[in-house]
């Protein structure tokens, strides 16, 4: 999925989250190194998340989301 990010995306697992973060980073034309330089997460963490790492520190995930200009919203199943 290149181009404009959809307003809402349903994420079902860590691999999908990683794929969407990767796509957004590329859409912004940023490297993993650039993101790590202006956020509080290391390049290795970014690589692991983009590959679908199953376990991750939530604080770092939120830092990465914020660095990409993204937000996390939680909705009751079926309301999407």
N, C-alpha and C positions, 0 to 999 in steps of 0.2 A: 504494500500500500504506500505509494508515493504521493506527494502533493499535500493537500490540506488534510489535517487530522479531523476525524469525525468529532462532533461535540460530545458524544458519549460512546464509550466502548465497553462492552462486557468482557471482563477478564475472568477466565475460568481456572487458570493455573499459573504457576511461576514462569513457565515457558512462554505463554502468551504475554504476560507482563513484560518479560525481557524483550520479546519481539517488538512490542509497541514502543518501549523506551528506545530501542535501537533505531526504529523507523523515525521517531520524533527527533532524535539526536541528528540523524542524517538529514532530515528535512531542514533542520536549523543550520546545516553545514558545519557542525562542530565535531571535533575529534574527541575520543575518550580522554586524551591528555588535556585538552582545553577544558572539558567539563570538570575534570579532577582538580585543575588549577584554581577554578573559581568556586568550587564547592568544598564541602568538608568530607569528601570521600575519595579514596584512592582509585587509580586507574584499574588495578586488579579487581576491586569490588565492582566497578562498572562492567568490566569484561564478564565477570561471573554472573551478574544480574542479567545482562543481555543474553547470556547463554541459558538462562532459566534456572539459576541456582534455587534450590528448594528451601534452604535455610538462609536467612539474612537478618541483620539487625534492622528493625523497623525504623529507627532514627535515621539510619543511612539511606534507606529506601526513600523516606520522605525528603531528605536533603537532595537526593538525585531527582525526584519528581519536581521539587521546587526549582532546581537548577535548569530544568527543561521547560519550566513554565506550566507544569501540569499540576492538577489537584486530584485527590482521591475522594470519591463520593461513595457512600454505602447506601444501597437501596434494598428494600425487602424483595425477596425473590418473587417474580411475577409482576412487579411494578415497573419493570424496564420496558 
